[in-house]
Amino acid sequence: MVDLAPFLPGFVAAYAILLVGASSPGPSVAMLIGVATSQGRAPAMMATLGIATGSLTINLLTMLGVGLILSQAAWAMSALRLVGAAYLLYLAYGAFRKALNPPVLQPATARQRSGLHQFATGYLLQVTNPKAIAFWLAIASIGAVKGAGPGVIALFVAGAFLISFICHGLWALALSAQAVRQAYAAGRRWIETGLGAFFTFAAIKLAVDR
């Protein structure tokens, strides 16, 4: 039986940091706004699954030391910032294109065929976000699983995945509500323009941030 008692303080501290990061509006939530309001709940939840899986990937890589290596290698972090900025610009392009040619909204219950695409979009957005890596480096510095066995580590990773999925999933559920979708339908040109501007700003800030 896994003895969690010695690790509970570290779990609480680490999960508190993750809860703040996963709940705070940012590029991932901005992406969910566009997906949930324009395509409905199912695609938004697939994007949420991609985001949570991306967070899981960063978690595992950080535990393996890759995150620490990236934080110490200036060229690696610079390359990652440029990749992340390029992807944000790609999302900005998509938002501006929707602003110019607003898509016809489909009912939230309609069959969706782009689940894999939405998953990949959420995943790529998360794993190319240096700030997500910074969050996991902060979590790693706490040493929540230092000296722990495989069972404790597995529980920690599973809990972190659930926190990310639940936090982003709540955003997806709220944003895909019918009232929100109707509001989006009424002002989607402005909303998509705002999202495009946000992604562009985030891309520029990410590219030049040191």
Buried (B, 14 or more C-beta within 10 A) or exposed (E): EEEEEEBEEBBEBBBEBBBEBBBEEBBBBBBBBBBBBBBBBBBBBBBBBBBBBBBBBBBBBBBEEBBBEBBEEEEEBEEBBBBBBEBBBBBBEBBBEBBEEBEEBEEBEEEBEBBEBBBBBBBBBBBBBBBBBBBBBBBBEBEBBEEBEEEBBEBBBEBBBEBBBBBBBEBBBEBBBEEBBEEBBEEBEEBBBBBBBBBBEBBBEBBEEE
